[in-house]
Amino acid sequence: MREAHAADIHNYRRRLERATRFLKAHPKVTEHNKTLVIQFLDRLKAEGLGLARQAGYVQRLTTIAVILGRDFNKAKQQDIEQLIRTINARD
């Protein structure tokens, strides 16, 4: 009989926990954005997305929040354009 949950050989549960702790402790992420990312994570969990994908979203959204430097809902077009330029300039 097959197990209901696959073994977490890549430690995605731990990676998700670390990514979430990093987000919550990051001084350059606004409290509003932290709340939004955690709410989004709760939705991903409710939809049954895998731990790897959840961790990836938290990591990416943390990076975006740091680069953006303001609440997601207050970003203007030029902020998004600068964000994209910054991301594209990275290796």
Secondary structure, DSSP 8 states (H G I E B T S, - for coil): ---SS---TT-HHHHHHHHHHHHHH-TTS-HHHHHHHHHHHHHHHHTT--HHHHHHHHHHHHHHHHHH-S-GGG--HHHHHHHHHHHHH--
